């Protein structure tokens, strides 16, 4: 089981020990989004609490993923009280106030019938659009939350048959809404569309070159 960002070649699959309960040649894909969303506290800001932020993990379409996720563990910076936060049901979110940016560890534990190891992800907490004095001032002036989100596809290679059946037969439902839901909205497809458009252009150019070569031969 691993993840691959769209447009990237997935890392080579780990060899799966021969397990008759696994479906040969099958792949089960669960799209997720995770990241951070931060607001400057404005007048309420003090030296150690300049921002209110949330780290989250969710289904790409805001769906409830509790049928395949047992819990999500967020590992905060040790300067926070009880830095290991365990969320056993959606919304998988932790909201805090603080002053600095750091890397948040996000460990996804799957339902026990998946028979998969936990997935280790990392969400860089972004408080400012850019880490320069100018960028910081602009982020504050914009009065808009700074959202740093990653889209990933969790790929279960040759999943256990019972698990795959359960996941595929599951009727999707929405995860509970939270304060950050309206800010995140739907996943922004612009990056992917841009990649596809670029790839199309490259392919069209190559076809042009091959056509010219063929013409030269005839
Ligand atoms: C930095 N390497 O130096 C980072 C560390 C830590 C942020 C950032 C704690 C808040 C509180 C907090 O915001 N820690 O004490 O409640 O930028």
Boltz pocket constraint, residues with backbone or C-beta under 6 A from the ligand:
constraints:
  - pocket:
      binder: B
      contacts: [[A, 48], [A, 77], [A, 79], [A, 80], [A, 97], [A, 98], [A, 99], [A, 100], [A, 101], [A, 102]]
      max_distance: 6.0
